[in-house]
Amino acid sequence: MSNDAKFLPFETALQLVGAIQEEEHIHEPERRIFTVYDKSNRELCWFDAAETIAAAAPDYKTQKKEKVQPLVETYILNHIPDWVLE
């Protein structure tokens, strides 16, 4: 059995995802996460905010939030695990 993560195609994720919300981690108050919800407001998955921003926009510290946000959203939509459909 492979441990490789499998992701939904971008177009499928775009149709499924209703919102990506930055929130405080429930068990770690100093940690931020991006929670992904479907169009019925059901939680699908979450991403560590610091790791996601670093992966999506490596030079984010020199960019304005308005430029980083769409990069983060695109990154997340390209990394929605296929198990959210189960």
C-alpha positions, 0 to 999 in steps of 0.5 A: 500500500502506498503512502503517497497522498492523492489529491482531487483535480483542481476543477473538482476541488473548485466545485466542492469547496465553499470556503477556506477560513483561517482559524485558531487551532483548537488545541494549540492557541498560538497555531493558525490553520486554514479550515476547508469547508464544502458548500454545505458548510461541512468541514472537509480538511485543514492545513497548517497556515504557516506551512501552507503560506511558506509553500504557496508563497515562499517570499510572502514576507515581502508581499502584501496579503492581497497578493499572498491570499490567492496563491494560498487559495490556489495551493489549497485547492490543488492539495485537497485530499481525495479522501474528503469524498468518502 
